[in-house]
Amino acid sequence: MGYKTEFNWVLVLTPEQGLPERLMVGTVYPFHKAEERIYPRGWKIGLAGKDWKIIAWVTVVEFTVKENRTEGLFEVVEVV
């Protein structure tokens, strides 16, 4: 019995999860992840690819957790 939730301070995405080919500062992009995840809203966090290399700094604008899935929006603050 239990409930698994991850608290993440880095948004790690693949193209299938919403990582765009090209990032533009000030643009808001959608993302989705499997399982339940919690992200800090309004704080600058790292955006990384599958290799965990930070490629940009973003803020999570909103996210929703439902049915073993997390969906949300992030805004690019700075491209590294």
DAZIBEL-V382220 format. One record per residue. N is the residue number from 1. OMEGA is omega in whole degrees, -180 to 180 (999 if undefined). NEAR is the number of other ideal C-beta (glycine too) atoms within 8 Angstrom. Layout:
<<N | OMEGA | NEAR> <N | OMEGA | NEAR>>
This chain:
<<1 | 179 | 1> <2 | -178 | 3> <3 | -177 | 4> <4 | 175 | 6> <5 | 177 | 8> <6 | 172 | 8> <7 | -173 | 6> <8 | 175 | 10> <9 | 172 | 7> <10 | 177 | 10> <11 | -179 | 13> <12 | -176 | 8> <13 | 168 | 12> <14 | 176 | 7> <15 | 180 | 8> <16 | -179 | 4> <17 | 177 | 9> <18 | 177 | 10> <19 | -179 | 9> <20 | 176 | 7> <21 | -177 | 3> <22 | -179 | 4> <23 | 179 | 11> <24 | 180 | 7> <25 | 179 | 8> <26 | -179 | 5> <27 | 179 | 8> <28 | -178 | 7> <29 | 175 | 11> <30 | 174 | 8> <31 | 174 | 13> <32 | -180 | 9> <33 | 174 | 9> <34 | 178 | 5> <35 | -177 | 9> <36 | -179 | 10> <37 | 178 | 12> <38 | 178 | 9> <39 | 176 | 11> <40 | 178 | 7> <41 | 176 | 9> <42 | 178 | 5> <43 | 177 | 7> <44 | 178 | 6> <45 | 179 | 14> <46 | 171 | 10> <47 | -177 | 15> <48 | 172 | 13> <49 | -178 | 10> <50 | -179 | 6> <51 | 180 | 5> <52 | 176 | 8> <53 | -179 | 6> <54 | -179 | 10> <55 | 179 | 9> <56 | 171 | 12> <57 | -175 | 11> <58 | 168 | 13> <59 | 175 | 11> <60 | -177 | 15> <61 | 179 | 9> <62 | 173 | 7> <63 | 179 | 12> <64 | 178 | 7> <65 | 178 | 9> <66 | 173 | 5> <67 | 176 | 3> <68 | -178 | 5> <69 | 175 | 10> <70 | 178 | 12> <71 | 180 | 9> <72 | 179 | 13> <73 | 173 | 11> <74 | 178 | 13> <75 | 180 | 11> <76 | 180 | 15> <77 | -178 | 9> <78 | 175 | 7> <79 | -177 | 8> <80 | 999 | 6>>
